């Protein structure tokens, strides 16, 4: 998951939230059936908001985890390089001692 994926998901989330708010503000129920429809829309809107908030939080957690894993991988690479350098140094020292 890349930063671009997260940005795309967040943009979609914000667009859908904006659309839902616009639809909610533009509708004006006049009779009982439209009120029932409005309640259903409001409930669906609330569920959609919960879903998007959960999805946003999940994406944030995935990004944090990815950044931590990237840091750990960089540290592992540094350690591996250091180990390789120490190995070469020890081999050189052993060869020099064997020659003397």
PyMOL commands that place a pseudoatom at each C-alpha (Angstrom):
pseudoatom trace, name=CA, resn=UNK, resi=1, chain=A, elem=C, hetatm=0, pos=[0.000, 0.000, 0.000]
pseudoatom trace, name=CA, resn=UNK, resi=2, chain=A, elem=C, hetatm=0, pos=[1.517, 3.284, -1.064]
pseudoatom trace, name=CA, resn=UNK, resi=3, chain=A, elem=C, hetatm=0, pos=[0.901, 6.853, -0.016]
pseudoatom trace, name=CA, resn=UNK, resi=4, chain=A, elem=C, hetatm=0, pos=[-0.863, 7.381, -3.340]
pseudoatom trace, name=CA, resn=UNK, resi=5, chain=A, elem=C, hetatm=0, pos=[-3.328, 4.589, -2.509]
pseudoatom trace, name=CA, resn=UNK, resi=6, chain=A, elem=C, hetatm=0, pos=[-4.093, 6.155, 0.867]
pseudoatom trace, name=CA, resn=UNK, resi=7, chain=A, elem=C, hetatm=0, pos=[-4.503, 9.601, -0.661]
pseudoatom trace, name=CA, resn=UNK, resi=8, chain=A, elem=C, hetatm=0, pos=[-6.847, 8.169, -3.293]
pseudoatom trace, name=CA, resn=UNK, resi=9, chain=A, elem=C, hetatm=0, pos=[-8.968, 6.393, -0.687]
pseudoatom trace, name=CA, resn=UNK, resi=10, chain=A, elem=C, hetatm=0, pos=[-9.114, 9.492, 1.498]
pseudoatom trace, name=CA, resn=UNK, resi=11, chain=A, elem=C, hetatm=0, pos=[-10.098, 11.621, -1.488]
pseudoatom trace, name=CA, resn=UNK, resi=12, chain=A, elem=C, hetatm=0, pos=[-12.900, 9.175, -2.360]
pseudoatom trace, name=CA, resn=UNK, resi=13, chain=A, elem=C, hetatm=0, pos=[-14.001, 9.220, 1.276]
pseudoatom trace, name=CA, resn=UNK, resi=14, chain=A, elem=C, hetatm=0, pos=[-14.113, 13.008, 1.379]
pseudoatom trace, name=CA, resn=UNK, resi=15, chain=A, elem=C, hetatm=0, pos=[-15.984, 13.226, -1.944]
pseudoatom trace, name=CA, resn=UNK, resi=16, chain=A, elem=C, hetatm=0, pos=[-18.598, 10.699, -0.776]
pseudoatom trace, name=CA, resn=UNK, resi=17, chain=A, elem=C, hetatm=0, pos=[-18.974, 12.491, 2.553]
pseudoatom trace, name=CA, resn=UNK, resi=18, chain=A, elem=C, hetatm=0, pos=[-19.438, 15.804, 0.766]
pseudoatom trace, name=CA, resn=UNK, resi=19, chain=A, elem=C, hetatm=0, pos=[-22.038, 14.279, -1.579]
pseudoatom trace, name=CA, resn=UNK, resi=20, chain=A, elem=C, hetatm=0, pos=[-23.920, 12.761, 1.342]
pseudoatom trace, name=CA, resn=UNK, resi=21, chain=A, elem=C, hetatm=0, pos=[-23.940, 16.074, 3.203]
pseudoatom trace, name=CA, resn=UNK, resi=22, chain=A, elem=C, hetatm=0, pos=[-25.160, 17.909, 0.113]
pseudoatom trace, name=CA, resn=UNK, resi=23, chain=A, elem=C, hetatm=0, pos=[-27.927, 15.360, -0.437]
pseudoatom trace, name=CA, resn=UNK, resi=24, chain=A, elem=C, hetatm=0, pos=[-28.894, 15.583, 3.207]
pseudoatom trace, name=CA, resn=UNK, resi=25, chain=A, elem=C, hetatm=0, pos=[-29.085, 19.378, 3.158]
pseudoatom trace, name=CA, resn=UNK, resi=26, chain=A, elem=C, hetatm=0, pos=[-30.943, 19.543, -0.172]
pseudoatom trace, name=CA, resn=UNK, resi=27, chain=A, elem=C, hetatm=0, pos=[-33.717, 17.126, 0.809]
pseudoatom trace, name=CA, resn=UNK, resi=28, chain=A, elem=C, hetatm=0, pos=[-36.766, 18.502, 2.633]
pseudoatom trace, name=CA, resn=UNK, resi=29, chain=A, elem=C, hetatm=0, pos=[-39.341, 15.839, 3.591]
pseudoatom trace, name=CA, resn=UNK, resi=30, chain=A, elem=C, hetatm=0, pos=[-42.946, 16.965, 3.213]
pseudoatom trace, name=CA, resn=UNK, resi=31, chain=A, elem=C, hetatm=0, pos=[-45.040, 13.904, 4.081]
pseudoatom trace, name=CA, resn=UNK, resi=32, chain=A, elem=C, hetatm=0, pos=[-44.729, 10.725, 6.159]
pseudoatom trace, name=CA, resn=UNK, resi=33, chain=A, elem=C, hetatm=0, pos=[-43.367, 8.549, 3.344]
pseudoatom trace, name=CA, resn=UNK, resi=34, chain=A, elem=C, hetatm=0, pos=[-40.647, 11.047, 2.536]
pseudoatom trace, name=CA, resn=UNK, resi=35, chain=A, elem=C, hetatm=0, pos=[-39.859, 11.257, 6.277]
pseudoatom trace, name=CA, resn=UNK, resi=36, chain=A, elem=C, hetatm=0, pos=[-39.497, 7.478, 6.386]
pseudoatom trace, name=CA, resn=UNK, resi=37, chain=A, elem=C, hetatm=0, pos=[-37.262, 7.645, 3.341]
pseudoatom trace, name=CA, resn=UNK, resi=38, chain=A, elem=C, hetatm=0, pos=[-35.286, 10.419, 4.987]
pseudoatom trace, name=CA, resn=UNK, resi=39, chain=A, elem=C, hetatm=0, pos=[-34.814, 8.311, 8.128]
pseudoatom trace, name=CA, resn=UNK, resi=40, chain=A, elem=C, hetatm=0, pos=[-33.644, 5.394, 6.006]
pseudoatom trace, name=CA, resn=UNK, resi=41, chain=A, elem=C, hetatm=0, pos=[-31.262, 7.691, 4.133]
pseudoatom trace, name=CA, resn=UNK, resi=42, chain=A, elem=C, hetatm=0, pos=[-29.981, 9.105, 7.419]
pseudoatom trace, name=CA, resn=UNK, resi=43, chain=A, elem=C, hetatm=0, pos=[-29.390, 5.608, 8.798]
pseudoatom trace, name=CA, resn=UNK, resi=44, chain=A, elem=C, hetatm=0, pos=[-27.680, 4.563, 5.588]
pseudoatom trace, name=CA, resn=UNK, resi=45, chain=A, elem=C, hetatm=0, pos=[-25.625, 7.748, 5.703]
pseudoatom trace, name=CA, resn=UNK, resi=46, chain=A, elem=C, hetatm=0, pos=[-24.577, 7.013, 9.287]
pseudoatom trace, name=CA, resn=UNK, resi=47, chain=A, elem=C, hetatm=0, pos=[-23.589, 3.472, 8.359]
pseudoatom trace, name=CA, resn=UNK, resi=48, chain=A, elem=C, hetatm=0, pos=[-21.655, 4.791, 5.376]
pseudoatom trace, name=CA, resn=UNK, resi=49, chain=A, elem=C, hetatm=0, pos=[-19.877, 7.293, 7.629]
pseudoatom trace, name=CA, resn=UNK, resi=50, chain=A, elem=C, hetatm=0, pos=[-18.955, 4.513, 10.067]
pseudoatom trace, name=CA, resn=UNK, resi=51, chain=A, elem=C, hetatm=0, pos=[-17.673, 2.399, 7.196]
pseudoatom trace, name=CA, resn=UNK, resi=52, chain=A, elem=C, hetatm=0, pos=[-15.571, 5.210, 5.770]
pseudoatom trace, name=CA, resn=UNK, resi=53, chain=A, elem=C, hetatm=0, pos=[-14.182, 6.157, 9.185]
pseudoatom trace, name=CA, resn=UNK, resi=54, chain=A, elem=C, hetatm=0, pos=[-13.234, 2.536, 9.780]
pseudoatom trace, name=CA, resn=UNK, resi=55, chain=A, elem=C, hetatm=0, pos=[-11.662, 2.325, 6.336]
pseudoatom trace, name=CA, resn=UNK, resi=56, chain=A, elem=C, hetatm=0, pos=[-9.758, 5.567, 6.917]
pseudoatom trace, name=CA, resn=UNK, resi=57, chain=A, elem=C, hetatm=0, pos=[-8.458, 4.339, 10.278]
pseudoatom trace, name=CA, resn=UNK, resi=58, chain=A, elem=C, hetatm=0, pos=[-7.462, 1.010, 8.716]
pseudoatom trace, name=CA, resn=UNK, resi=59, chain=A, elem=C, hetatm=0, pos=[-5.536, 2.793, 5.987]
pseudoatom trace, name=CA, resn=UNK, resi=60, chain=A, elem=C, hetatm=0, pos=[-3.804, 4.972, 8.560]
pseudoatom trace, name=CA, resn=UNK, resi=61, chain=A, elem=C, hetatm=0, pos=[-2.781, 1.926, 10.560]
pseudoatom trace, name=CA, resn=UNK, resi=62, chain=A, elem=C, hetatm=0, pos=[-1.549, 0.188, 7.411]
pseudoatom trace, name=CA, resn=UNK, resi=63, chain=A, elem=C, hetatm=0, pos=[0.557, 3.233, 6.530]
pseudoatom trace, name=CA, resn=UNK, resi=64, chain=A, elem=C, hetatm=0, pos=[2.043, 3.338, 10.039]
pseudoatom trace, name=CA, resn=UNK, resi=65, chain=A, elem=C, hetatm=0, pos=[2.838, -0.345, 9.871]
pseudoatom trace, name=CA, resn=UNK, resi=66, chain=A, elem=C, hetatm=0, pos=[4.380, 0.027, 6.426]
pseudoatom trace, name=CA, resn=UNK, resi=67, chain=A, elem=C, hetatm=0, pos=[6.564, 2.901, 7.633]
pseudoatom trace, name=CA, resn=UNK, resi=68, chain=A, elem=C, hetatm=0, pos=[7.700, 0.870, 10.656]
pseudoatom trace, name=CA, resn=UNK, resi=69, chain=A, elem=C, hetatm=0, pos=[8.495, -2.112, 8.469]
pseudoatom trace, name=CA, resn=UNK, resi=70, chain=A, elem=C, hetatm=0, pos=[10.419, 0.122, 6.070]
pseudoatom trace, name=CA, resn=UNK, resi=71, chain=A, elem=C, hetatm=0, pos=[12.470, 1.497, 8.983]
pseudoatom trace, name=CA, resn=UNK, resi=72, chain=A, elem=C, hetatm=0, pos=[13.174, -1.996, 10.272]
pseudoatom trace, name=CA, resn=UNK, resi=73, chain=A, elem=C, hetatm=0, pos=[14.211, -3.137, 6.817]
pseudoatom trace, name=CA, resn=UNK, resi=74, chain=A, elem=C, hetatm=0, pos=[16.610, -0.200, 6.478]
pseudoatom trace, name=CA, resn=UNK, resi=75, chain=A, elem=C, hetatm=0, pos=[18.082, -1.030, 9.883]
pseudoatom trace, name=CA, resn=UNK, resi=76, chain=A, elem=C, hetatm=0, pos=[18.475, -4.685, 8.884]
pseudoatom trace, name=CA, resn=UNK, resi=77, chain=A, elem=C, hetatm=0, pos=[20.289, -3.643, 5.721]
pseudoatom trace, name=CA, resn=UNK, resi=78, chain=A, elem=C, hetatm=0, pos=[22.649, -1.441, 7.732]
pseudoatom trace, name=CA, resn=UNK, resi=79, chain=A, elem=C, hetatm=0, pos=[23.337, -4.251, 10.160]
pseudoatom trace, name=CA, resn=UNK, resi=80, chain=A, elem=C, hetatm=0, pos=[23.943, -6.729, 7.347]
pseudoatom trace, name=CA, resn=UNK, resi=81, chain=A, elem=C, hetatm=0, pos=[26.386, -4.324, 5.709]
pseudoatom trace, name=CA, resn=UNK, resi=82, chain=A, elem=C, hetatm=0, pos=[28.187, -3.843, 9.009]
pseudoatom trace, name=CA, resn=UNK, resi=83, chain=A, elem=C, hetatm=0, pos=[28.389, -7.605, 9.525]
pseudoatom trace, name=CA, resn=UNK, resi=84, chain=A, elem=C, hetatm=0, pos=[29.786, -8.060, 6.011]
pseudoatom trace, name=CA, resn=UNK, resi=85, chain=A, elem=C, hetatm=0, pos=[32.405, -5.383, 6.625]
pseudoatom trace, name=CA, resn=UNK, resi=86, chain=A, elem=C, hetatm=0, pos=[33.413, -6.978, 9.935]
pseudoatom trace, name=CA, resn=UNK, resi=87, chain=A, elem=C, hetatm=0, pos=[33.662, -10.371, 8.233]
pseudoatom trace, name=CA, resn=UNK, resi=88, chain=A, elem=C, hetatm=0, pos=[35.972, -8.975, 5.556]
pseudoatom trace, name=CA, resn=UNK, resi=89, chain=A, elem=C, hetatm=0, pos=[38.100, -7.251, 8.200]
pseudoatom trace, name=CA, resn=UNK, resi=90, chain=A, elem=C, hetatm=0, pos=[38.422, -10.456, 10.234]
pseudoatom trace, name=CA, resn=UNK, resi=91, chain=A, elem=C, hetatm=0, pos=[39.322, -12.474, 7.153]
pseudoatom trace, name=CA, resn=UNK, resi=92, chain=A, elem=C, hetatm=0, pos=[42.013, -9.959, 6.241]
pseudoatom trace, name=CA, resn=UNK, resi=93, chain=A, elem=C, hetatm=0, pos=[43.426, -10.047, 9.788]
pseudoatom trace, name=CA, resn=UNK, resi=94, chain=A, elem=C, hetatm=0, pos=[43.437, -13.860, 9.805]
pseudoatom trace, name=CA, resn=UNK, resi=95, chain=A, elem=C, hetatm=0, pos=[45.277, -13.958, 6.479]
pseudoatom trace, name=CA, resn=UNK, resi=96, chain=A, elem=C, hetatm=0, pos=[47.854, -11.478, 7.756]
pseudoatom trace, name=CA, resn=UNK, resi=97, chain=A, elem=C, hetatm=0, pos=[48.422, -13.560, 10.893]
pseudoatom trace, name=CA, resn=UNK, resi=98, chain=A, elem=C, hetatm=0, pos=[48.814, -16.741, 8.889]
pseudoatom trace, name=CA, resn=UNK, resi=99, chain=A, elem=C, hetatm=0, pos=[51.452, -15.069, 6.731]
pseudoatom trace, name=CA, resn=UNK, resi=100, chain=A, elem=C, hetatm=0, pos=[53.485, -14.031, 9.787]
for i in range(1, 100): cmd.bond("trace and resi %d" % i, "trace and resi %d" % (i + 1))
show_as sticks, trace
zoom trace
